[in-house]
């Protein structure tokens, strides 16, 4: 298979929803089996690939429309998936057990795949790709991520100013609410400051947070009109599952890592060693190389297909699929990760670090 072809494999996942709707019963939950059992196992069995593209390969891959199409095509797929979910949940003959299974399953896909694709697109300067990112994030009620991630998280990562950087000895469950609500607050502040710099009123349609809010009101109003309360409940539930998937990934990407505060009061430039890295093959296929997170934060404009592995960046002991599960069990997470954070701090930290 050509290298670009591997990134089309995630398009097989919606088939698990189609099967779940058709056969019902346990099959309505099979998407969870793929995410939490099958993919973690094959991710560990396949192992890692630390090979980086050569400069001439980078230029060719970055210019290739095949890699871009792999991302663009997901937008109609996700919209169709949500619409189909609405139809069967509201009008179908599913049991409560099956309805919950289909709702969670769609949320797993719109989160792990949809938000990851939206994350890739929101880093692009092309307006069309940015709009596509906004569509994907609107479909999971998390559009503020487009603002906060690019202009907040990337600026403040690995500092206490960043709500999406998890702290040493902080469980995912403590982190979750701080990141969700802190991200919304941060996005509002970023937009308010942008409006002030342009001498524009905060409460105007030039404010993206207000535009995004109006779009969500329109979406939920339309759902109420067409599908009633069941439609709203389904859409809201799959959204919560989706952005919760994102927050688990946020949690594991920078756990316990800190940037040095300089004498000027600013922080050192983001380096590859400020993000946990993983070059496990299968996780990176399904997450557009997101697990090569060190390079993503070091060079945020690099497209997913040319992200690099750095040997000297801190490495996760397993792929994202496995670490995702581990992060949900705080005692196990702390046992595995705290010694690694301590080793990292011994190498990179000094007295200028804020002690946790």
Secondary structure, 3 states (H helix, E strand, C coil): CCHHHHHHHHHHCHHHHHHHHHHCHHHHHHHHHHHHHHHHHHHHHHCECCCCCCHHHHHHHHHCHHHHHHHHCHHHHHHHHHHHHHHHHHHCCCCHHHHHHHHHHHHHHHHHHHHHHHHHHHCCCCHHHHHHHHHHHHCCCCCCHHHHHHHHHHHHCCCCCCCCCCCCCCCHHHHHHHHHHHHHHHHHHHHHHHHHHCCCCCCCCCCHHHHHHHHHHHHHHHHHHHHHHHHHHHHHHHHHHHHHHHHHHHHHHCCCCCCCECCCCCECCCCHHHCCECCEHHHHHHCCCCCCHHHHHHCCCCCHHHCCCCCCCCECCCCHHHHHHHHCCHHHHHHHHHHHHHHHHHHHCCCCCCCC
